[in-house]
Amino acid sequence: MLAAAALASCGKTPGTNSAGAAPADTAPNAAGAASAASKAELPRPVRTLRVGMSEVGDLLILPGEVRPRYEQRYGFRIGGKIAQRLVDVGQEIKAGQVLALLDSQDVMPAINTQTAQLEAARSDLKLQQSELKRVQELREKGFVSSAALERQTTAAEAAQARLQAAQAQLASAQNGLLFQTLRADKAGVVVAVDADAGSVVASGQSVVRVAQLGEREIAINVPERTVALMKKARGFDVRVEALADRAYAAKLRELSPVADAASRTYAARLAIVAADESLKLGMSATVRLDLGTAQAIVVPNSALYTRDNKTRVWLVEPSSATVNPVVVELGESTGDGVVILAGLKPGDLVVTAGANLLLPGQKVLLPDASAQRAGKS
């Protein structure tokens, strides 16, 4: 009997009990693996959008500043030391009003010198004319030659020319005294003072800047990529925050053909169509460029995801219900999403929810298929 029991014990299959069944702790592990495999094979539910061409309003926004249409920089015609500045920033001035005065100490010696030279020229002319009269009388009596008369005539003419030159030099010196008074050519308002009393300025150096009252403009700096858009814009909408975002219509008056060396932007001026007194110089403004409407593909932001520094969307293949990533080129943002410049075509089906959880070639459950499955269950 012991031999038969030993033979019976040797005939057991590994992993089974005496009744031939598997151990109790092995069955649940196998069932869990089968359940996990079945879950991995289930399609992932997603939301989709079939893209098409939409009408998109093209709008460009730039910051600006209210500036006068005409702004003059007043400077003295001669150099010197400023004795007085008679206007302040913000002060309204009239045509002919004195803005500043130079110290006359530098000019009076020159005037005195030119006056003395003029008197000397007059005395010399008087002497040469008297001598010419005497030589003419002697020539009539035959006591001097014709050459002597010609020499004296030339000397008298030279003295006359020196007198005229001295008069011109005195007038120039006197103009220097007149130019020491800086006057406004037209009415306006002082917007800046570039030099104050006590400063030594050169000829033509700016001392006071005056803006003419009336026309107002918006000064903006246009980036390189939008210069072409400025010329084809249908209109300009100017909003001033200080006036509760009040809107003004404007039109392009001036666009510089050369970019600024520091900012690499192009200076532009927009003429405000109906400016009023509430629009003050120096106010900040926002300029909106209406570039019209265009047809473009727009997708919501949730459809985009970034990997390897490239923006992609998941493109759905309806026949196989699988997804694959597609690199897209983005345009401007809109109220509905982002404009797609390249990578999609009308009729494509893209995933709009759950984009970061998908894998290439993964099966997805489309909304229609999900509804059918819910109906069957």
Sequence and secondary structure as in RCSB ss.txt:
>XXXX:A:sequence
MLAAAALASCGKTPGTNSAGAAPADTAPNAAGAASAASKAELPRPVRTLRVGMSEVGDLLILPGEVRPRYEQRYG
FRIGGKIAQRLVDVGQEIKAGQVLALLDSQDVMPAINTQTAQLEAARSDLKLQQSELKRVQELREKGFVSSAALE
RQTTAAEAAQARLQAAQAQLASAQNGLLFQTLRADKAGVVVAVDADAGSVVASGQSVVRVAQLGEREIAINVPER
TVALMKKARGFDVRVEALADRAYAAKLRELSPVADAASRTYAARLAIVAADESLKLGMSATVRLDLGTAQAIVVP
NSALYTRDNKTRVWLVEPSSATVNPVVVELGESTGDGVVILAGLKPGDLVVTAGANLLLPGQKVLLPDASAQRAG
KS
>XXXX:A:secstr
 HHHHHHHHHT  TT  TTS   TTHHHHHHHHHHHHHHHTS EE EEEE  EEEEEEEEEEEEEEEES EEEE 
 SS EEEEEE   TT EE TT EEEEE GGGTHHHHHHHHHHHHHHHHHHHHHHHHHHHHHHHHHTTSS HHHHH
HHHHHHHHHHHHHHHHHHHHHHHHHHHHTTEEE SS EEEEEE   TT EE TT   EEEE SS EEEEEEE GG
GHHHHHH SEEEEEEGGGTSEEEEEEEEEE SS  TTT  EEEEEEETT  TTS TT EEEEEEEEEEEEEEEE 
GGG EEETTEEEEEEEETTTTEEEEEE EEEEE SSSEEEEES  TT EEEEE GGG  TT BEE HHHHHHHHH
H 
